[in-house]
Amino acid sequence: MPRWLRGSELPDPEEDADEYGLVALGGDLNPDYLLRAYQAGIFPWSSDPVLNWWSPDPRVIFELDSFHISRTVRRSARRGGWRFVADRDFAGVMRACAEPTADRPTTWIGADFMEAYLELHRRGFAHSVEVYEGDELVGGLYGVAIGGFFGGESMFHRRSDASKAALAYLVALLRVSGFQLLDGQVPNPHLERLGAVKISRRDYLRRLRAALRAPARWSPHLLGDRLE
């Protein structure tokens, strides 16, 4: 059963999770605690009305070796003349992900999440991929990187296919940087349409431990600014 957090304790994703994957309530978004949580296979998802922590079973991931970018997304990128950049405007990406849309009238990304993940970014543990059409930011995503693990948090688009293109660029970047695991967190039809696959929590935790030991390094300089 989910527990109420006290102090710096970490819940056990296999012992404490309920049937939906909720493992704990309470605590705060202290950046040091956040890093420990990700390394344990746990992530926060909303602080309304109270901060809650999750480790779903099944989990969704993107297989880096077999991920495929569609021709439609490639055409959209070429037609829009999109340029891809990492970490130029992390705060702008988070703000865009927090904006309400017709499909997503509210998000969990409040001021507390902004503050915590901006601090992770300053420490080199959170990164963004941005899609520009001219000087306009038209799509992007952000997430947390530890070792060879990247935990995708949220994405947005202001042009059709721009978030899909950001994901494709992220996968290419993770490949050349030596990453082993791209986490999509909670299963949903949208992520599955993008190519995410379901795996068990146990398998996820095993792959996470291996990825955290990998000698990967976030290396955006190894890619150009276009989709290959």
N, C-alpha and C positions, 0 to 999 in steps of 0.2 A: 504493500500500500504506500502511496506517496507520503512523504514525511514533511514536517515543518522544519526548515533549516535553522540551525542554531550555530552561531559563530562561523568557523571556517570548515565545518564538516562537509563532505561530499556525499551525496546519495549514491547508492549502488544501482546502476541501470538495470541489472538483472533481478535484484532482490526487491527493489522499491517501486518498480514501474507497475502502474495499473494496466488494464486491458487496452487503454488508448495510448499508452506510452508516457503518461504523466508520472514523473518520479519525485517531484518536490515542489513545495510552495515556500515563498518568503525569500529571505536573504537580500542581497543587493547585487548590483552590476559592477562590483569592484573588478578592475581589469585583471589583477592577479588571480582572483577566483575564477573569472571567465576563462582564462587560459587553462587552469586546472580542470574546469568542467569540460571543455572541448576535448582535452586529452583523455578524459574518462568516458567520452561518447555521449555527453549531455550538452544541451544548448538551451538558452532562455527563449521564450516565445510569449511575449506580452507581459506587461506589468499592470494590466487593468482587469480586475481591481487590485490584484496582488501579483507579484512576480512569480512566474511559473516556469518549471524546468522539465525538459522532455528527452526521452530516448525511445523513439517508436520502434515497434516490431510488427511488420517489416519496416526497413529503412530503404530510402532510395539513393542510389549513387549513379554517377555517369562513368561508364567504363572508358578510360582514357585511350586505350589501345584500339577500341572498335568504334568510337564515336564518329559519326558521319554528318557532314554539313550538307544540307540540301542545295540543289541547283537554284531553287527559288531564292534562298537566302543569299547565295553568291550573286545572283542577278540584282537583287535589291541593293547589295553593298556596292556593286559596280555602278549601277544607275545613279545612286545617290552620291557617288564619289566619297564614300565614308572613309574616314581615317580612324584608326584605333590607337588608343594611348592608355597606359597604365599609370594610376596614381597621380594624375595631374590635378584632379578635382574630387578627391574622396568625399569631402563634405557635400559637394553639389550632387554627387550620386546618391548619397544617403537621403538628402532632402527630396530628391526626385522620387526615390523609392517610397518615401513617406507620404507623397501627395495622393489624395483620393482620386480614383478613376471610376468610370462607369462600371467596370467589372470588379473593382475593389474599393468600396466607399470608405473603408477605414483600414489602417494598418497598425501593427504593434510598435512601430518605430516612433516612439515619443522622445521627449527631451532627454530622458535618462539613458535611452539606448544611444542617442546621438553622442552624448558626452562620453559614454564608456567606449564606444567603438572608435571614436576619434582619438581617444587616448591609445587604444590598441594600434591604430594607424601610426601615430607618432612614435610608438615603440617598434614599429616594423612588423607587426603581427596581423594587420588588417590591410587589405588592398582593394583597389577598384580597377575595373576595366571600363573605359569610356568610348563611346562612338560619337564622332563629330561629323556633321554635314556642314562644311565650311567652318564657321566659328561657333556653330550651334551644337550644344550637347543634345543628341537625339536618342540616346539609349545608353545602357550600362548596367553594371552589377557590382556587388561588393561581397567580401567574405573574409574569413579568418584563415591564416596560413601558419602552420606549425610543422616543422620538419618537412616531410613529403605529403602532408595532409592539407587540403583546402576545403573549408566548410563554406559552401555557398549560402548567403543570407537572404538576399533579395535582388530583384532586377526590375528594370522599368524600360519603357519605350515611348518615344514621341513620334516615331515613324514605324510603319509596319515592318516587321522582321528585325528591328534594330536590337531588341533584347536577345533574339536568337543569334544574331551575328556576334553580339558581345560574348555569348556563351561559347560559340565556336572559336573565337579568338582566345578566350580563356583556356579552353582545352589545348589549343596549340601552344600557348605559353607554358602551361603546366607540363606538357610533354617535353619541351626543350629544357625546362628547368629541373627535370628529374623527379617530379611529383608522382605519387602512386595512387592517391585516393582523392576523388572529387565527390564530396557529400552533398546530396540534395535535400537531406533531412526527411520531411514528411511526404509520404506518397500522395500524389494527386494526379488527376488526368492531364493537367497542363504539363507537368514535368515529364510524364510518361510520353506525351506527344513530342517533347523535345529530345527524347532518347534515353531518359532515366530508366533504370531497372531496379526492381525490388530484390533485396537480400534480407536474410534474417538478422536480427540484432546480434546474435552470437557470431555470425560470419562477419558482420560489420565491425564488431569490437576486435576480432582477430586481425582483420585487414587494417584497422586503425592503428593497432599496436605496431604492426610492421611498418606502416607509412610514417609514423612518428620517428622511427629510427633511421629513416632514409636520409642520405646526405644531400637533400634537395636544397635549392636556393632560388628564390623568386628572381627571375632574370629577364625583365622585359626588353633589355637592350639586345637580346638575341633574336628578336623578331622585328620585322618592318612594321609599317603602319597600315598595311592592307591585308585583307583576307587572301591567303594563298589558295 
